[in-house]
Amino acid sequence: MIETSRFGVDALPDEPPRVAEVWAVRGPQGYAPLLDADEQRKAEAFRRARDREIYTAAHTAVRVLAGAYLGLDPQEVRVVREDCPGCGGPHGRPALPGAPLHFSLSHTRDLALLAFAPTPVGVDVEPLPAEDLVADVATALHPQEQRELSQLPVSEGPSAFARCWTRKEAYLKGTGEGLAGGGLSRTLVGTGPHPVPVPGWTLADVRAPQGYAAAVAVRD
């Protein structure tokens, strides 16, 4: 089961999640920024102010929400990177060391989604692509998904592609494999209204504002 909520100063959890919980963040939320040195460097590297603002808001929200779940002050929450399952480098899933809590985040434009769960979880949100780009970017998908997209009217391509892409990226973020491990073409999640089941995982589309698609994957 997956629950969704709007993140804000007056809506914080008071106990660890029993199911996957997804939080939406829309720009600054009234909290002082809580970034580590590496995150500060990444925030400063954004050229557009709105990109910098949503990045800062999302990474601050991670600490505020994780702290609420764990009964900690947000400044006490430490975020690390697990080892990559492919190469062993320190760029795998983000994690809360020593905590019985898993999380994932994704941000684009002025919207971010954060997912927390008692088991590994991944979340992704993306803007819908332009109609004329779908055929080109679809070549990265599973062959069956490419066939499904090729049979749709052009006007339905962007939403179907975005559904598929966010499901796939959420799953690959959950496993820690990421986009570089070949899972885009290997993993089948489907382009239709309902995700194709992936063994050992629950995939679900997340309601998103018009012009966006989003999905979450949580390990069973």
PyMOL commands that set and color helices and strands:
alter all, ss='L'
color gray80, all
select helices_A, chain A and resi 37-45+49-70+74-76+131-140+143-150+154-175+179-181+183-186
alter helices_A, ss='H'
color red, helices_A
select strands_A, chain A and resi 2-6+20-25+80-81+94-95+102-108+111-117+121-127+201-205+212-219
alter strands_A, ss='S'
color yellow, strands_A
deselect
rebuild
show_as cartoon
